[in-house]
Structure formats: structure tokens, C-alpha cells
């Protein structure tokens, strides 16, 4: 791939340092063995958490005899959560880039379940340009400003990978971090030329602007966008609990397929997003099945557009080395 930016991810040291600081503030001991207590789950108030919300609302955790205690975390601290696994949390929602970076930084994290899937045509992640901007393709973004949920997150990594695959020098595009709820206003007022829209906002943005691309499809037609991760020692000691946790999520996934509109309504209620967005939202596929290849595509993208390098094998970051079926 040509004309790629070497945006170095200097996170190995900072992730550990910030994680240590947070851990010191919150306290907590090293990874405890299973004691029959609740499974402490950390997650952001966003689409990856929908499976857990459904499992709670529909009683699937009760059905599978697993007690789950959820803790909502902000997106600003999500990258530091891996360092708290086995201490403050047992299982946490993670992006692929956060998981790979944490492991490379020396945190013994392992993926115990997949989350939601981006598929071509889902419009789950979109690059949307301002109406009247004249932007209709990747090459039109040269010299323009694009708003991203985070600079080094998986959404922006996918966008940079897409730009590079279209022959665009990613150094020629100015990326600014912005809260997703603020993006429609930023686009409308001309403060940015394009945005990276995500569920549940992307559809509305596309209706008000010009849809340029589904950037994640540059990585593949079916790409895992989120995972559930744990500290390796906790995961090894609690495989049976993890199996029941995943069984509840599988039931939640089946329910969402049968009740897509109810799932959208629940998502809007839990995220606090205005109901005007609801008609533009399509619930993506959720699954617990995970393979090392699901992480390999992200490692490749991080390497090519971030200058990232790691000796970690992706099979070592999946519980069971790739056999990630429910126990």
C-alpha cells in the first residue's frame, strides 16, 4: 500500500503508566480466582454494549445463571481499562486497536468473546462529507479536515487505511478528534469538511450530507469491531463462567435478529440519543465467535497506517488460541 502515514502509536509506556495511576487511585488486588461473585463488566454507553443490555433486559444472564454487574465507562478512559482487568473489572468492552496495543504494552489481556460485526451495506461506519462541499471521493479529502471519534481508534484507523488504499497520502488529511454527538453540527457549520459517522449517528449524518464511503470495508466485507476481553489469569480460572456469559450474549444476538426495531429502541434509550435518529439506525450483527484472523486484519491496518509494530501473535490474544466457542 502506497503513500501511508507512519503515525506512531506511542502507547506501550503511556498505557501502562496511566493504567497504573488509575489502578492506584481505585485500589484493587491482583487477579483473584473465581469466588462465585458477580462478573464485573466495564463498557461504554455505545453500540458494543447492546448485547449486554439485551441480555439484562430479557433475563438471559439469569437464564444462564451468571450474575453480571455492569459499570459504564467513558470513551476517554476506555483505552486504559485493560490495565484494570483482574482488579476493578473481570470483563471489558474493547476495540481491536486497544486490545492489540495493551498486549504489546505488556498487559496480559485476552479476548474471550467477539462483539459486533461491520458488514458491507450496514452503514455502521461512514465517511460523510458536508452537502455542497464538492467532496465525492477519497481524493477530494486531500487538504480537508475530517472529524474522528478518536485519533488512534479503530474507526479512524479504518478511515486512514481506506484513504491509503485509494492512493491518498494520509498526511494530507487533517484529522481532528470530536465527540460523535457534536459531529452533525460541526459538519453543518463548516467547522469540518467530513466526519466519521458511527451508529447511531451515522445514518442521520448521511441523510444530511454526502456519503463518501464505508471505510471499514477496506479491511474486509465482514470485520469485527469490538471484543470482550479479560486478564488472562482470570479468564483461565473462569472458563465455565465465560461460557455462560457468552451463551447469554448468543441468546441476546438471536433476540435482536427477531426483534430489530425493539433492539434499536433499547439502544436509543440506553445511549440517551434523540429518537429522531432512530429511523436511520440498523442494528448490526452480534456474535461471540472469534478467531485470530479477526485481530490480524486490524494488526495489518495498524502496521500500515500507524507505523505500529509488535511481536505478539494474534492467536495468543484469543482465549484458547482460536477455539473461542462457548465452554
C-alpha positions in Angstrom: 0.0 0.0 0.0 1.4 3.4 -1.0 1.5 6.9 0.5 0.8 5.8 4.0 1.4 7.9 7.1 3.6 6.5 9.8 1.6 7.7 12.7 3.4 6.2 15.5 1.4 4.8 18.4 3.4 5.7 21.4 1.1 3.9 23.8 3.0 1.0 25.3 4.6 3.1 28.0 1.7 5.7 28.4 -0.9 3.0 28.6 0.9 1.2 31.4 1.7 4.5 33.2 -1.9 5.8 33.0 -3.2 2.4 33.9 -1.0 2.2 36.9 -2.1 5.6 38.0 -5.8 4.7 37.7 -5.2 1.4 39.4 -3.5 3.2 42.3 -6.4 5.5 42.6 -9.1 2.8 42.6 -7.1 0.2 44.5 -7.8 -3.5 43.9 -5.6 -6.6 44.1 -4.0 -8.8 41.5 -6.2 -11.2 39.6 -8.5 -13.1 42.1 -9.7 -16.6 41.4 -13.4 -17.2 40.8 -15.3 -16.9 44.0 -18.9 -17.2 42.8 -19.3 -13.4 42.9 -20.7 -11.2 40.2 -18.9 -10.8 36.9 -17.8 -7.2 36.8 -18.2 -5.9 33.2 -16.9 -2.5 32.0 -18.5 -1.0 28.9 -19.1 2.3 27.2 -22.6 3.7 26.6 -22.5 2.8 22.9 -23.4 0.2 20.3 -20.9 -2.5 21.5 -22.8 -2.7 24.8 -26.1 -3.5 23.2 -25.7 -7.3 23.6 -25.2 -7.0 27.3 -28.2 -4.6 27.7 -30.4 -7.0 25.8 -29.2 -9.9 27.9 -30.0 -7.9 31.1 -33.4 -6.8 29.8 -34.5 -10.1 28.5 -33.2 -12.1 31.5 -30.6 -14.2 29.6 -28.0 -13.8 32.3 -30.4 -15.2 34.8 -31.3 -18.0 32.4 -27.7 -19.0 32.2 -27.0 -18.5 35.9 -24.4 -15.8 35.6 -24.6 -12.6 37.7 -23.3 -9.6 35.9 -22.5 -6.2 37.4 -22.0 -3.6 34.8 -20.0 -0.4 35.0 -20.3 2.3 32.4 -17.0 3.9 31.5 -16.4 7.0 29.3 -14.7 6.6 25.9 -11.9 8.8 27.2 -10.7 6.2 29.7 -11.6 3.1 27.7 -8.1 2.6 26.4 -6.8 2.4 30.0 -9.3 -0.2 31.1 -7.2 -3.2 30.0 -4.8 -2.4 32.9 -7.6 -2.7 35.4 -8.8 -6.1 34.3 -8.5 -8.6 37.1 -8.6 -5.7 39.5 -11.6 -3.4 39.1 -13.1 -5.4 36.2 -13.4 -9.0 35.1 -14.5 -8.5 31.5 -14.4 -5.3 29.5 -15.5 -4.0 26.1 -12.5 -3.3 23.9 -11.7 -2.1 20.4 -9.3 -4.3 18.4 -6.7 -1.5 18.4 -6.9 -1.1 22.2 -6.6 -4.8 22.8 -3.6 -5.2 20.5 -1.9 -2.1 21.9 -2.4 -3.2 25.5 -1.0 -6.6 24.8 2.0 -5.1 23.1 2.5 -2.9 26.1 2.8 -5.8 28.5 -0.7 -6.2 29.8 -1.7 -9.9 29.8 -5.1 -9.4 28.1 -7.0 -12.0 26.2 -10.2 -11.8 24.1 -12.9 -14.1 25.5 -15.7 -13.2 23.0 -16.3 -11.2 19.9 -18.8 -8.4 19.8 -20.5 -6.7 16.9 -19.6 -7.0 13.2 -19.3 -4.4 10.5 -20.6 -5.7 7.2 -20.7 -4.1 3.8 -24.0 -2.3 3.3 -24.7 -1.9 7.1 -23.6 1.7 7.1 -22.3 1.1 10.6 -19.2 3.3 10.0 -19.4 6.0 7.3 -17.3 8.9 6.0 -19.8 11.7 5.3 -19.0 15.0 3.6 -20.8 18.3 4.0 -23.5 19.0 1.5 -22.2 21.4 -1.1 -18.5 20.8 -0.2 -17.7 19.2 -3.6 -16.3 16.2 -1.8 -17.4 12.9 -3.5 -14.3 10.7 -3.2 -11.3 9.9 -1.2 -9.0 12.1 -3.3 -11.3 15.1 -2.7 -10.4 14.9 1.0 -6.8 16.0 0.4 -6.2 19.2 2.3 -9.5 18.8 4.1 -10.5 18.5 7.8 -12.2 15.3 9.0 -13.7 14.7 12.4 -13.0 11.4 14.1 -14.2 9.9 17.4 -10.6 9.4 18.4 -7.3 9.9 16.6 -5.9 6.4 17.1 -9.1 4.4 17.5 -10.2 1.6 15.2 -12.7 3.9 13.3 -10.0 6.4 12.3 -7.5 3.6 11.6 -10.0 2.1 9.2 -10.5 5.5 7.6 -6.8 6.1 7.1 -6.4 2.6 5.7 -9.3 3.3 3.2 -7.7 6.6 2.2 -4.3 4.9 1.6 -5.9 2.1 -0.4 -7.4 4.8 -2.6 -4.0 6.3 -3.2 -4.3 9.2 -0.9 -1.4 10.4 1.2 -2.9 10.3 4.7 -0.6 13.1 5.8 -2.5 15.3 3.5 -5.8 14.9 5.5 -6.2 16.8 8.8 -7.9 14.7 11.5 -9.4 16.3 14.5 -11.0 14.5 17.4 -14.6 15.3 18.2 -17.5 13.8 20.2 -19.8 11.9 17.8 -22.9 13.7 19.1 -21.3 17.0 18.1 -20.4 15.9 14.5 -23.7 16.9 12.8 -23.3 20.5 14.0 -19.6 20.6 13.1 -20.4 19.4 9.6 -23.4 21.7 9.1 -21.5 24.8 10.3 -18.5 24.0 8.2 -16.0 23.6 11.0 -15.0 20.3 9.4 -15.3 19.1 5.8 -16.2 15.5 6.6 -16.9 13.2 9.6 -16.5 9.6 10.6 -20.1 8.7 11.5 -20.9 5.7 13.7 -24.0 4.0 15.0 -26.5 5.5 16.0 -25.5 8.9 14.4 -24.0 7.9 11.0 -27.3 7.4 9.2 -28.7 10.8 10.1 -25.4 12.4 9.1 -25.5 10.7 5.7 -29.1 11.9 5.2 -27.9 15.5 5.7 -24.7 15.3 3.8 -22.9 13.1 1.2 -22.0 9.6 1.9 -18.5 9.0 0.6 -17.5 5.6 1.9 -17.9 2.7 4.3 -14.2 2.8 5.3 -14.1 -0.4 7.4 -14.9 -2.4 4.2 -11.4 -1.6 3.0 -10.3 -4.2 5.7 -12.9 -6.7 4.6 -16.6 -7.3 3.9 -17.1 -8.6 7.4 -15.0 -7.1 10.2 -15.2 -7.5 14.0 -15.5 -4.0 15.5 -15.4 -4.9 19.2 -14.4 -7.6 21.6 -14.9 -8.6 25.2 -11.6 -9.0 27.0 -10.2 -10.2 30.3 -7.0 -10.6 32.2 -5.6 -14.0 31.0 -5.4 -15.4 34.5 -9.0 -14.5 35.4 -10.1 -16.0 32.0 -8.3 -19.3 32.5 -9.7 -19.6 36.0 -13.2 -18.8 34.9 -13.8 -20.6 31.6 -17.1 -22.0 32.7 -18.4 -18.6 33.8 -17.2 -17.1 30.4 -19.1 -19.9 28.6 -22.3 -18.9 30.4 -21.7 -15.2 29.8 -21.3 -16.0 26.1 -24.4 -18.2 26.0 -26.4 -15.2 27.3 -24.9 -13.0 24.6 -25.8 -15.6 22.0 -29.4 -15.5 23.1 -29.3 -11.7 23.0 -28.0 -11.9 19.4 -30.8 -14.2 18.4 -33.4 -11.9 20.1 -32.0 -8.8 18.2 -32.4 -10.6 14.9 -36.0 -11.4 15.7 -36.8 -8.0 17.2 -34.6 -5.5 15.3 -36.9 -2.5 16.0 -37.1 -3.3 19.7 -33.3 -3.5 19.8 -33.0 -0.1 18.1 -35.4 1.4 20.7 -33.4 -0.1 23.5 -30.2 1.2 22.1 -31.6 4.8 21.8 -32.9 4.6 25.4 -29.6 3.3 26.8 -27.4 5.8 25.0 -29.7 8.7 25.5 -29.7 9.6 21.8 -32.6 11.6 20.5 -35.3 9.5 18.9 -35.0 11.5 15.7 -32.0 9.3 14.9 -34.0 6.0 15.3 -35.2 5.6 11.8 -31.7 5.8 10.5 -30.3 3.1 12.7 -29.8 -0.5 11.7 -28.7 -3.0 14.3 -25.5 -4.8 13.2 -24.8 -8.5 13.7 -23.6 -9.5 17.1 -21.6 -12.7 17.7 -19.4 -14.4 20.3 -17.4 -16.3 17.7 -13.8 -15.0 17.4 -10.7 -16.1 15.6 -7.1 -14.8 15.5 -7.8 -13.6 11.9 -10.4 -11.1 13.3 -7.4 -9.4 15.1 -5.0 -9.9 12.2 -6.8 -7.6 9.9 -6.6 -4.8 12.5 -2.9 -5.5 13.2 -2.2 -5.2 9.5 -4.1 -1.9 9.3 -2.3 -0.5 12.4 1.0 -1.6 10.9 0.4 0.1 7.5 -1.1 3.4 8.6 0.2 3.8 12.2 3.7 2.5 11.9 2.8 0.0 14.6 5.0 -3.0 15.2 4.5 -5.9 17.6 6.0 -9.4 18.0 2.7 -10.6 19.6 0.9 -13.4 17.8 -2.8 -12.8 17.4 -3.6 -16.4 18.3 -2.1 -15.7 21.7 -4.6 -12.9 22.3 -7.7 -15.2 21.8 -8.7 -17.4 24.7 -8.0 -21.0 23.6 -5.7 -19.8 20.8 -8.6 -19.6 18.3 -11.1 -22.1 19.6 -13.3 -19.4 21.1 -16.5 -21.4 21.3 -18.6 -21.3 24.5 -17.2 -23.6 27.1 
